[in-house]
Amino acid sequence: MKKTFFLLIFFSFAVAKITTAQLVSPTHWSYSVADLGDGEFDISISVSLDEGWHIFSKDYVGISVPASLTLEKNDDFVKVGELKELGEMIKEEIDLGSEKEIAMFYTSRVVFVQTVKILSKDAVVKGSMEYMTCKKVCVPPATFDFEVKLHKD
């Protein structure tokens, strides 16, 4: 009987491990670079979302995680200006029971654009976007990592 009980417990943990390993991924990321001249470049990070999903704006303040960009610091470049968002932002009041908040999010697609200026002939910019997506429920925060090689003529 003990052996059967332990096998049942082991099987339950194995099934739980397998099902949690198959995380929901409703986002589809890509990035591109535009040379603006004089050593400045726009790094555009695009995300398309599966139907019904949304991603929070960088400016959202609430209980969920807003999108944020982190660039690994090095001496080859500097950020120019703030991260911009291009897309159709939706603002919606959410009732949380004891309080309300204004959710700021994008559905279907948004492009995050950061301008950088390279300080040497060649530069490598490594970064990541942290984000949270929701449908009827939210999935845990995730990151999209990227690396771009830039060259100044």
N, C-alpha and C positions, 0 to 999 in steps of 0.2 A: 504494500500500500504506500509506504514512504517513497519507494522508487517511482511509482506512478505519479505521486504528488509532485516530486521534484522534476520529473520529466514535463509535467503539465506547466509548472512554473517556468522552466527553462524555455519551453516552446512559446509561452506567452511573451517572455522578454525578447525572444528572437523575432517574433512577428512584429512587436512594437518597434524594434530597432529597424527592421526592413521598411516599415511604413513611414517612419519619421525620416528615413534617409531619402525618400522620394519627395523632396520639398517642392512646393508649388512655385513655379517661376513664370509669372505672367508678363515679365518684361523682356524686351529684345533691344539690346544696346548696340550702338555703333559710334564711331567718332571720326572726325575729319579735321583738317587743318587748312586755313586760308592765310596766305602770305599777304600782309597789309603793306609791306615795304618798310624800309628803315629799321629792319630787325624786329618788327612787331608781327605777331601772328594771333589769329583767332583760333582757339581750340573749341570745336563744337562737339558736344556729347549729346547724342540723340537717344531717346528711348521711345519705343512703341509699346503700347500696352494691349493685352488681350481684352476682348470685349467685356465690359462691365467692371473693369479694374480701374483704379486711379492711383496716382502718385502725388504726394504732398509737395507744395511749393517750398522753396527755400525760405520764404518769408512767413510760413505758417508757424503759429505758436499755439501749442495745445498738448493734448495727451499723447499724440502720435509723433513720429520722428519726421522732421522736415528733410528735404533733399539738401545735401551739403557736399561741397567739393573740398578735397584736401590735396594739395600739391606738395610732393616731397621737396624740401628746400635743398637747393644747391647754388653754387656761385655762377651758374651758366645763364640764369634768367631771373626776371622779377615779374610779379603780377602787375598788370596795368588795369586799374579800375576794379569794379566789383563783378561778380558772377551775374550774368543776365539770363533771363528765361524768355524763350520765345514759344508761344502757344496760347491756346484759349483757356485762361484760368477761370475756374468756377469757384465762387464764394458761396458758402451755404451754412446757415445756422444749424448747429447740431445741439440737440437737447440731451444732456448727460445726466438727467435726473435732477440733481441738486443745483446744477449750473448749466450754462450754455456757452458754446464757443463758436467762433467763425472758422470753419474749415476752408482752406485754400488749396485747391488741387487741380490736376490736369487729368483728363481722360484721353484716350487714344494715343496722343503724341505730345512730347515737349522736347525742346532743344535747349541745353544749357551751354552758354558761350562765355569763355574766359579769355581775355586778351593777355598775352605775355610779351615781354621784350627780351630777346636774347642778348647776352652781354659778351658772348664769344662767337667765333665763326660757326661752331657746331654746338648744339645743346640737346640734352635729353630731358624731357619733362615727363615725370612719372606722377600719376595721381590716381585718385579713386573718388567715386560718387557714392555716398551713403544715402540710402533711401528706404522708404517703407511703402508698401502697396496694400491696398484694401479693396475688397469687394463688399460682401456683407460682413466679413470679419477681416482683420488685418493679419498679415503674415509677419514674422519677425523681421527686423531691419536686416538689410543685406548691403553688399558693396559691389560696384562695378569698377574693376581696375583697368587702367590703360597706360600706355607709354608711347610718346611721340618723339621722333628725332627731327630736329629743326636745323636748318642750314641758312646762314646769312651770306648772300653773295657779296 
